[in-house]
Amino acid sequence: MPANNGLLIRRQYDAEILRMDNGHMNLMKREINLERQAKWFRYCFFGLTLFLIIMYAIGESLLPNENKTLSLEDIRYSDSIYYVDADGEKTEIFTPYILDDIDRGETYTLELDVPDEANRSDTIVFWTAWQVVHVHNKNTGEQLYSYETSDSKWLGNNVTSRYHAIALNEEMRGQTLVFEMSSDSVYTGIVGEFFYGNSLQVWAAIMAKEAPTVIIAVLLNVIGLGITMICEVLGKFVFRRHLSIANLGWTLTNTGSFILFEAILRQFLFKNVSWVSYLAITLLLMIAYSQIIFINEVQKMRHQYFFSYCIAILMLVLFGVYIFHFAGIVDIIQAMPLIYTVALLGGVCILITFAIEFKNGFIEEYSFAAIGFVIYFISCLLEVAFMFTRMANHTGVVMACGLSVYVLMSVYDGTIRFIQTEVDRSNKIKVGEQKSNFLAQVSHEIRTPINGVLGMNEMILRESGEENIKNYAYDIENLGNLLLALINDLLDFSKIEEGKMEIMPVEYELSSTLDGVISTLRPKALEKHLDFKVEVDEEIPEYLYGDEIRLRQIIINIVNNAIKYTEKGSITMSVDKVFTEHRKIDLIIKVTDTGKGIKKEDIPYLFDAFTRVDERANAHIEGTGLGLAISAKFAELMNGKITVESEYTKGSCFTVTVPQRVVRKEAIGDFEKRVEKSFKGREAYRESFTAPDVKILVVDDNKTNLKLAELLLKKTKVQVTTAMSGQETLEKLEKENFDLILLDHMMPEMDGIQTLEEINKRYPERAYPVIALTANAVVGARENYLKQGFEDYMSKPINGKALEAMLIKWLPSDKVQIES
């Protein structure tokens, strides 16, 4: 490594920091520009709204009336209508009218005379609010009309509000019609309007009055469903997250359905009007429910628990009302005041959170939506006031108007927030890519000296005969591997944060994976005088399909964690399986220790990144708190999970469950014997092969790395030629032939990938493999190098055994003599 390499790293670091600062300044400029655009957006929105209001006011107040449609006043029954009391005395009334002295359930009587000009095409139409109605001809005693729903509804005594029609003819001219009505609801004693005329005229006028309500209801349903479907599709397939506006769509749909079910014309739209009226009550609470969900998401769930109680109350009241109704205790209509009150209380709860958010400075995040909701809430109060006025024809249109304002303001507010979020997300991605590139560069620079340190240390372990020197070397090896693990964890965590971590499933041998874990960690356990037990179900399939690298990393992290936090006793790793489907199993690895254990209140934070529970008690234990967090993410990516059971001061049990596909049903067999054979102590190094006729070319711009490669392969008798640049590599290939090339990536002037491209261009029929040997060990590096045309990949620091295994795999078999 050049002497000025530290200065070079420092300069690169300063340059990277400067670049990130510039990126931050650009981000701030974009935020300022976005805020300016948002202000103009708001000004234009208010300007257009004010323009519409002014234009409407001019048209209604200053311009002539062009409305030539038939008015209800033109067909209102103009002759006398009489209320007949119990003594037979008649009192003239003018509809609509309220008889205050009528008790619930009491029948009252009205009389009116059929006009002298009545024809067969004429009709008398009248509206009643939750009244049982019977009509007969006083002169002839003929029953003309009857309306009650005791035989067509489920329990309860009340009927629904509706229009009634009495057909007339010439014979009825001047005769008296008697109307007997009763109600068991809050609408007792209400006398609705009476209309007389040609049936087409009457119905046209009534439709002109009531149809707009139905049209509004249908539009709300269509728009609401449209918003919901679009948001759900976009959220799932485009943005990969839930869009809160979808809940606003449900509010529109619920409100539209409520208005439709409450509209007077529902009697022409639905078969059983009584049942539809009950559904309207349910929808009233569902409106409040969807509002709470929407506001909760807009407020980023800062009041989640408070809203949970509100929703629980809504559900309790709803099902309580139905239970009491079907039990015959209280009619649903009698519970209407309670239903409206509870629905409004949901709105009050939202207003309370607005007050808290305003105090804490969060209301600016959704100020338009908050103002819109206040307008909507006021419109709901007006609607309830109309309902309890009794005389008003309560339709929900006022509420729909308030809701429309609320939706427009919320959509506008949500659009601004969405644009801001996407800009922030885009900037985070760019900053994340800068961070990844920086980490990759730092990783390469750190791995280069570590490669030399660990490589030379391996030569000490191979060649030193002094036991104390070997012990020192073992300590260097462990500390170096710890530093490498830290670098790997940081790189992995960075990729997980960016969502770029991918699972790469392959066919693998389970016994080989477990061997690797045990050979790595058994020495650590022995150093602490811990009993390391391994229990493997003999029936587990040996050949599986899954991400073997991630699985190995999970197990190593869990076992290593157990060793670190266990001072005495044992570590037990058990491996089991559960067959789930054909050729599929859940692989279950349990790691049980007799260590410190974990406090119950600390367990929920165990898998948080950079978090170490019980920090004060464990301050002397090495680690960053990344291992478990990364393991949990890996398990989740593999559709698995990690659970933990622990008793403080007595030990813990971590259970890893990951689904794997069975390649072949051949069982793993007696794994214990294999473990015992593998760990009888640290064996002295012995080369795994010799190949005196093999010539390999090692390319690296660092002299220490070249020297290390020569030393590691010395006993294999392989002929090693070195080169320090891409150009020198090409020159050596012109002069002699090689059986294999180990090629570094990051070199000055011509890097490894460019060198490989030139080799392939000059020697398209080459028979020797080119293997990437590099300190670039970020996630996805192997796949990238294979994609670039390398036959294989090996990361630094170089492990002697792994290097020999790589050479055995790729060197001509007739030139390699395997040592027994």
Backbone hydrogen bonds, N-H to C=O, Kabsch-Sander energy under -0.5 kcal/mol:
donor,donor_aa,acceptor,acceptor_aa,energy
5,N,2,P,-1.6
6,G,3,A,-0.5
8,L,4,N,-2.0
9,I,5,N,-2.6
10,R,6,G,-2.1
11,R,7,L,-2.4
12,Q,8,L,-2.5
13,Y,9,I,-2.6
14,D,10,R,-2.8
15,A,11,R,-2.7
16,E,12,Q,-2.4
17,I,13,Y,-2.5
18,L,14,D,-2.6
19,R,15,A,-2.4
20,M,16,E,-2.5
21,D,17,I,-2.5
22,N,18,L,-2.6
23,G,19,R,-2.3
24,H,20,M,-2.1
25,M,21,D,-2.4
26,N,22,N,-2.6
27,L,23,G,-2.1
28,M,24,H,-2.2
29,K,25,M,-2.3
30,R,26,N,-2.4
31,E,27,L,-2.2
32,I,28,M,-2.2
33,N,29,K,-2.5
34,L,30,R,-2.5
35,E,31,E,-2.2
36,R,32,I,-2.2
37,Q,33,N,-2.5
38,A,34,L,-2.5
39,K,35,E,-2.1
40,W,36,R,-2.2
41,F,37,Q,-2.4
42,R,38,A,-2.3
43,Y,39,K,-2.7
44,C,40,W,-2.7
45,F,41,F,-2.1
46,F,42,R,-2.6
47,G,43,Y,-2.5
48,L,44,C,-2.6
49,T,45,F,-2.1
50,L,46,F,-2.7
51,F,47,G,-2.2
52,L,48,L,-2.3
53,I,49,T,-2.1
54,I,50,L,-2.4
55,M,51,F,-2.5
56,Y,52,L,-2.3
57,A,53,I,-2.4
58,I,54,I,-2.4
59,G,55,M,-2.1
60,E,56,Y,-2.2
61,S,57,A,-2.1
62,L,58,I,-2.3
63,L,58,I,-1.1
66,E,64,P,-0.6
68,K,66,E,-0.7
74,D,71,S,-0.9
75,I,71,S,-0.6
75,I,72,L,-0.9
76,R,72,L,-0.8
77,Y,194,F,-2.7
81,I,93,I,-0.8
82,Y,111,E,-2.9
83,Y,91,T,-3.3
84,V,82,Y,-0.5
84,V,109,T,-2.6
85,D,83,Y,-0.6
85,D,89,E,-2.5
88,G,85,D,-1.7
91,T,83,Y,-2.3
93,I,81,I,-2.9
95,T,93,I,-0.5
97,Y,191,V,-2.3
99,L,189,G,-2.8
100,D,98,I,-1.0
102,I,99,L,-1.3
105,G,183,S,-3.6
106,E,103,D,-2.0
108,Y,181,M,-2.8
109,T,84,V,-0.8
110,L,179,F,-2.6
111,E,82,Y,-2.5
112,L,177,L,-1.7
113,D,80,S,-0.6
114,V,175,Q,-3.0
118,A,115,P,-1.5
122,D,119,N,-1.6
123,T,197,G,-2.1
124,I,166,I,-2.4
125,V,123,T,-0.5
125,V,195,F,-2.4
126,F,164,H,-2.1
127,W,193,E,-1.6
128,T,162,R,-2.4
130,W,128,T,-0.8
132,V,182,S,-3.1
133,V,147,Y,-2.3
134,H,180,E,-1.9
135,V,145,Y,-3.1
136,H,178,V,-1.9
137,N,142,E,-2.9
138,K,136,H,-0.7
138,K,176,T,-2.5
139,N,176,T,-0.6
141,G,137,N,-3.3
144,L,135,V,-2.2
144,L,142,E,-0.6
145,Y,135,V,-2.1
147,Y,133,V,-3.5
152,S,149,T,-1.2
153,K,149,T,-0.5
155,L,153,K,-0.9
162,R,128,T,-1.8
164,H,126,F,-3.0
166,I,124,I,-2.8
167,A,165,A,-0.5
168,L,122,D,-2.1
172,M,169,N,-1.2
173,R,170,E,-1.5
174,G,114,V,-1.8
175,Q,172,M,-2.0
177,L,112,L,-3.1
178,V,136,H,-2.9
179,F,110,L,-3.2
180,E,134,H,-3.1
180,E,178,V,-0.6
181,M,108,Y,-2.7
181,M,179,F,-0.5
182,S,132,V,-1.4
188,T,185,S,-1.4
190,I,187,Y,-1.8
191,V,97,Y,-3.5
192,G,127,W,-0.6
192,G,190,I,-0.6
195,F,125,V,-3.2
196,Y,75,I,-3.0
197,G,123,T,-1.5
199,S,121,S,-2.2
202,V,198,N,-2.9
203,W,199,S,-2.6
204,A,200,L,-2.3
205,A,201,Q,-2.3
206,I,202,V,-2.6
207,M,203,W,-2.8
208,A,204,A,-2.2
209,K,205,A,-1.5
210,E,206,I,-2.9
211,A,207,M,-3.0
213,T,210,E,-0.9
214,V,210,E,-1.2
215,I,211,A,-2.8
216,I,212,P,-2.7
217,A,213,T,-2.3
218,V,214,V,-2.8
219,L,215,I,-2.6
220,L,216,I,-2.6
221,N,217,A,-2.1
222,V,218,V,-2.7
223,I,219,L,-3.1
224,G,220,L,-2.7
225,L,221,N,-2.9
226,G,222,V,-2.3
227,I,223,I,-2.9
228,T,224,G,-2.5
229,M,225,L,-2.9
230,I,226,G,-2.5
231,C,227,I,-2.5
232,E,228,T,-2.6
233,V,229,M,-2.6
234,L,230,I,-2.8
235,G,231,C,-2.8
236,K,232,E,-2.1
237,F,233,V,-2.8
238,V,233,V,-0.5
238,V,234,L,-1.9
239,F,234,L,-2.8
240,R,234,L,-0.5
241,R,235,G,-1.9
244,S,242,H,-0.6
246,A,243,L,-1.8
247,N,244,S,-1.4
248,L,244,S,-0.8
249,G,245,I,-1.8
250,W,246,A,-1.7
251,T,247,N,-1.7
252,L,248,L,-2.1
253,T,249,G,-2.4
254,N,250,W,-3.0
255,T,251,T,-2.6
256,G,252,L,-2.9
257,S,253,T,-2.5
258,F,254,N,-2.5
259,I,255,T,-2.7
260,L,256,G,-2.3
261,F,257,S,-2.6
262,E,258,F,-1.5
263,A,259,I,-1.4
266,R,263,A,-1.6
267,Q,264,I,-1.3
268,F,265,L,-2.1
269,L,266,R,-1.3
270,F,266,R,-2.3
273,V,271,K,-0.7
276,V,272,N,-1.6
277,S,273,V,-2.0
278,Y,274,S,-1.2
279,L,275,W,-1.8
280,A,276,V,-1.8
281,I,277,S,-1.0
282,T,278,Y,-1.6
283,L,279,L,-2.5
284,L,280,A,-1.7
285,L,281,I,-1.3
286,M,282,T,-1.9
287,I,283,L,-2.2
288,A,284,L,-1.2
289,Y,285,L,-2.3
290,S,286,M,-2.8
291,Q,287,I,-1.9
292,I,288,A,-2.2
293,I,289,Y,-2.1
294,F,290,S,-2.4
295,I,291,Q,-2.9
296,N,292,I,-2.5
297,E,293,I,-1.9
298,V,294,F,-2.5
299,Q,295,I,-2.5
300,K,297,E,-1.5
301,M,296,N,-3.2
302,R,299,Q,-1.1
304,Q,301,M,-1.0
307,F,303,H,-2.4
308,S,304,Q,-1.9
309,Y,305,Y,-1.7
310,C,306,F,-1.5
311,I,307,F,-2.6
312,A,308,S,-2.0
313,I,309,Y,-2.1
314,L,310,C,-2.2
315,M,311,I,-2.5
316,L,312,A,-2.3
317,V,313,I,-2.6
318,L,314,L,-2.4
319,F,315,M,-2.5
320,G,316,L,-1.9
321,V,317,V,-2.5
322,Y,318,L,-1.9
323,I,319,F,-2.4
324,F,320,G,-2.4
325,H,321,V,-2.3
326,F,322,Y,-2.8
327,A,323,I,-1.5
328,G,325,H,-1.6
329,I,324,F,-2.4
330,V,324,F,-1.1
334,Q,331,D,-0.6
335,A,331,D,-0.9
335,A,332,I,-1.1
336,M,333,I,-1.4
339,I,335,A,-2.4
340,Y,336,M,-2.7
341,T,337,P,-2.3
342,V,338,L,-2.7
343,A,339,I,-2.4
344,L,340,Y,-2.5
345,L,341,T,-2.1
346,G,342,V,-1.6
347,G,343,A,-1.2
348,V,344,L,-2.2
349,C,345,L,-2.5
350,I,346,G,-1.6
351,L,347,G,-2.2
352,I,348,V,-2.2
353,T,349,C,-1.9
354,F,350,I,-1.9
355,A,351,L,-2.0
356,I,352,I,-2.0
357,E,353,T,-3.0
358,F,354,F,-2.8
359,K,355,A,-2.1
360,N,356,I,-2.1
361,G,357,E,-0.6
361,G,358,F,-0.7
362,F,357,E,-2.7
363,I,357,E,-1.0
365,E,362,F,-1.9
366,Y,363,I,-1.4
367,S,364,E,-0.7
370,A,366,Y,-2.1
371,I,367,S,-2.4
372,G,368,F,-2.7
373,F,369,A,-2.2
374,V,370,A,-2.0
375,I,371,I,-2.1
376,Y,372,G,-2.4
377,F,373,F,-3.0
378,I,374,V,-2.2
379,S,375,I,-2.0
380,C,376,Y,-1.8
381,L,377,F,-2.1
382,L,378,I,-2.1
383,E,379,S,-2.0
384,V,380,C,-2.3
385,A,381,L,-2.4
386,F,382,L,-2.4
387,M,383,E,-1.9
388,F,384,V,-2.4
389,T,385,A,-0.8
390,R,387,M,-1.2
391,M,389,T,-1.8
392,A,386,F,-0.5
394,H,392,A,-1.5
400,A,396,G,-1.9
401,C,397,V,-2.3
402,G,398,V,-2.3
403,L,399,M,-2.5
404,S,400,A,-2.3
405,V,401,C,-1.9
406,Y,402,G,-2.2
407,V,403,L,-3.1
408,L,404,S,-2.5
409,M,405,V,-2.4
410,S,406,Y,-2.4
411,V,407,V,-3.2
412,Y,408,L,-2.4
413,D,409,M,-2.6
414,G,410,S,-3.6
415,T,411,V,-2.6
416,I,412,Y,-2.1
417,R,413,D,-2.4
418,F,414,G,-2.7
419,I,415,T,-2.7
420,Q,416,I,-2.4
421,T,417,R,-2.6
422,E,418,F,-2.8
423,V,419,I,-2.4
424,D,420,Q,-2.7
425,R,421,T,-2.9
426,S,422,E,-2.7
427,N,423,V,-2.5
428,K,424,D,-2.6
429,I,425,R,-2.3
430,K,426,S,-2.1
431,V,427,N,-2.9
432,G,428,K,-3.1
433,E,429,I,-2.5
434,Q,430,K,-2.2
435,K,431,V,-2.6
436,S,432,G,-2.7
437,N,433,E,-2.6
438,F,434,Q,-2.4
439,L,435,K,-3.0
440,A,436,S,-2.8
441,Q,437,N,-2.2
442,V,438,F,-2.9
443,S,439,L,-3.1
444,H,440,A,-2.2
445,E,441,Q,-2.4
446,I,442,V,-2.5
447,R,443,S,-2.7
448,T,444,H,-1.6
450,I,446,I,-1.8
451,N,447,R,-2.9
452,G,448,T,-1.4
453,V,449,P,-2.6
454,L,450,I,-3.1
455,G,451,N,-2.2
456,M,452,G,-2.6
457,N,453,V,-2.1
458,E,454,L,-2.1
459,M,455,G,-1.5
460,I,456,M,-1.7
461,L,457,N,-2.2
462,R,458,E,-2.0
463,E,459,M,-2.5
464,S,460,I,-2.7
470,K,466,E,-2.1
471,N,467,E,-2.2
472,Y,468,N,-2.1
473,A,469,I,-2.3
474,Y,470,K,-2.7
475,D,471,N,-2.0
476,I,472,Y,-2.2
477,E,473,A,-2.5
478,N,474,Y,-2.5
479,L,475,D,-2.5
480,G,476,I,-2.6
481,N,477,E,-2.5
482,L,478,N,-2.0
483,L,479,L,-2.2
484,L,480,G,-2.2
485,A,481,N,-2.5
486,L,482,L,-2.0
487,I,483,L,-2.0
488,N,484,L,-2.6
489,D,485,A,-2.5
490,L,486,L,-2.2
491,L,487,I,-2.2
492,D,488,N,-2.8
493,F,489,D,-2.9
494,S,490,L,-2.0
495,K,491,L,-1.9
496,I,492,D,-2.4
497,E,493,F,-2.5
498,E,494,S,-1.6
499,G,495,K,-0.6
499,G,496,I,-1.2
500,K,495,K,-2.4
501,M,495,K,-0.7
506,V,546,G,-2.9
508,Y,544,L,-2.7
510,L,508,Y,-0.6
510,L,542,E,-2.9
513,T,509,E,-1.8
514,L,510,L,-2.6
515,D,511,S,-2.5
516,G,512,S,-2.2
517,V,513,T,-1.9
518,I,514,L,-2.7
519,S,515,D,-2.9
520,T,516,G,-1.4
521,L,517,V,-2.0
522,R,518,I,-3.1
525,A,521,L,-1.9
526,L,522,R,-2.5
527,E,523,P,-2.3
528,K,524,K,-1.1
529,H,526,L,-1.6
530,L,525,A,-2.8
531,D,569,G,-2.2
532,F,530,L,-0.7
533,K,531,D,-0.8
533,K,571,I,-3.2
535,E,573,M,-2.8
536,V,534,V,-0.5
537,D,575,V,-2.4
540,I,537,D,-1.6
542,E,666,E,-3.5
543,Y,664,R,-0.6
543,Y,666,E,-0.5
544,L,508,Y,-2.3
544,L,542,E,-0.7
545,Y,661,R,-2.3
546,G,506,V,-2.4
548,E,546,G,-1.5
551,L,547,D,-2.4
552,R,548,E,-2.5
553,Q,549,I,-2.1
554,I,550,R,-2.5
555,I,551,L,-2.3
556,I,552,R,-2.6
557,N,553,Q,-2.5
558,I,554,I,-2.4
559,V,555,I,-3.0
560,N,556,I,-2.9
561,N,557,N,-2.0
562,A,558,I,-2.0
563,I,559,V,-2.4
564,K,560,N,-2.3
565,Y,561,N,-1.8
566,T,563,I,-1.2
567,E,565,Y,-0.5
570,S,568,K,-0.5
571,I,531,D,-2.8
572,T,592,T,-3.1
573,M,533,K,-2.8
573,M,571,I,-0.5
574,S,572,T,-0.6
574,S,590,K,-2.8
575,V,535,E,-3.0
576,D,588,I,-3.0
578,V,586,D,-1.2
580,T,584,K,-1.7
581,E,584,K,-0.9
584,K,581,E,-2.0
585,I,660,Q,-2.7
586,D,578,V,-2.8
587,L,585,I,-0.7
587,L,658,V,-2.8
588,I,576,D,-2.6
588,I,586,D,-0.5
589,I,587,L,-0.6
589,I,656,V,-2.7
590,K,574,S,-2.8
590,K,588,I,-0.5
591,V,654,F,-2.7
592,T,572,T,-2.9
592,T,590,K,-0.6
593,D,652,S,-2.5
594,T,570,S,-1.0
596,K,565,Y,-2.1
602,D,599,K,-1.2
603,I,599,K,-1.0
603,I,600,K,-0.6
605,Y,602,D,-1.4
606,L,603,I,-1.7
608,D,605,Y,-1.4
611,T,608,D,-1.3
611,T,625,G,-0.9
613,V,611,T,-0.5
618,N,614,D,-1.7
619,A,616,R,-0.9
621,I,618,N,-1.7
630,I,626,L,-2.8
631,S,627,G,-2.2
632,A,628,L,-2.5
633,K,629,A,-1.9
634,F,630,I,-2.8
635,A,631,S,-2.6
636,E,632,A,-2.1
637,L,633,K,-2.5
638,M,634,F,-1.5
639,N,636,E,-1.8
640,G,635,A,-3.5
641,K,657,T,-2.2
643,T,655,T,-2.4
645,E,653,C,-2.3
647,E,651,G,-2.4
649,T,596,K,-3.9
650,K,647,E,-2.4
651,G,647,E,-1.4
652,S,593,D,-0.5
653,C,645,E,-2.9
654,F,591,V,-2.4
655,T,643,T,-2.8
656,V,589,I,-3.2
656,V,654,F,-0.5
657,T,641,K,-2.7
657,T,655,T,-0.5
658,V,587,L,-2.1
660,Q,585,I,-2.9
661,R,545,Y,-1.9
662,V,583,R,-2.6
663,V,543,Y,-2.3
663,V,661,R,-0.5
664,R,543,Y,-1.2
668,I,540,I,-2.5
669,G,538,E,-1.9
671,F,669,G,-1.2
674,R,670,D,-0.6
675,V,671,F,-1.9
676,E,672,E,-2.6
677,K,673,K,-2.0
678,S,674,R,-1.7
679,F,675,V,-1.6
680,K,678,S,-0.5
680,K,681,G,-0.6
683,E,681,G,-0.7
690,T,817,Q,-2.0
691,A,716,T,-3.0
694,V,691,A,-1.6
696,I,719,Q,-2.6
697,L,740,L,-2.3
698,V,696,I,-0.5
698,V,721,T,-3.2
699,V,697,L,-0.5
699,V,742,L,-3.2
700,D,698,V,-0.5
700,D,723,A,-2.4
703,K,701,D,-0.5
706,L,702,N,-1.7
707,K,703,K,-2.7
708,L,704,T,-2.5
709,A,705,N,-2.1
710,E,706,L,-1.9
711,L,707,K,-2.2
712,L,708,L,-2.9
713,L,709,A,-1.4
714,K,711,L,-1.3
716,T,713,L,-0.7
717,K,713,L,-0.6
717,K,714,K,-1.2
718,V,713,L,-0.9
719,Q,694,V,-2.7
720,V,718,V,-0.8
721,T,696,I,-2.6
721,T,719,Q,-0.5
723,A,698,V,-2.0
726,G,750,M,-0.6
729,T,725,S,-1.7
730,L,726,G,-2.0
731,E,727,Q,-1.9
732,K,728,E,-2.2
733,L,729,T,-2.1
734,E,730,L,-1.2
735,K,731,E,-0.8
736,E,732,K,-2.1
739,D,695,K,-3.6
740,L,695,K,-0.9
741,I,769,P,-2.1
742,L,697,L,-2.9
743,L,741,I,-0.6
743,L,771,I,-2.9
744,D,699,V,-1.5
744,D,742,L,-0.5
747,M,745,H,-1.3
750,M,748,P,-2.3
751,D,749,E,-0.5
752,G,745,H,-3.4
755,T,751,D,-2.4
756,L,752,G,-2.4
757,E,753,I,-2.3
758,E,754,Q,-2.0
759,I,755,T,-2.3
760,N,756,L,-2.8
761,K,757,E,-1.8
762,R,758,E,-2.4
763,Y,759,I,-3.2
766,R,763,Y,-1.8
771,I,741,I,-3.2
771,I,769,P,-0.5
772,A,792,D,-2.3
773,L,743,L,-2.3
774,T,772,A,-0.5
774,T,794,M,-1.8
777,A,775,A,-1.2
781,A,778,V,-2.1
784,N,780,G,-2.0
785,Y,781,A,-2.6
786,L,782,R,-2.4
787,K,783,E,-2.0
788,Q,784,N,-1.6
789,G,785,Y,-0.6
789,G,786,L,-0.9
790,F,785,Y,-2.1
791,E,770,V,-2.3
792,D,770,V,-0.7
794,M,772,A,-2.9
796,K,774,T,-2.0
800,G,798,I,-0.5
803,L,799,N,-2.8
804,E,800,G,-2.3
805,A,801,K,-2.4
806,M,802,A,-2.1
807,L,803,L,-2.2
808,I,804,E,-2.5
809,K,805,A,-1.7
810,W,806,M,-1.5
811,L,807,L,-3.0
815,K,812,P,-1.8
816,V,813,S,-0.8
817,Q,690,T,-2.8
818,I,816,V,-0.6
819,E,688,S,-2.2
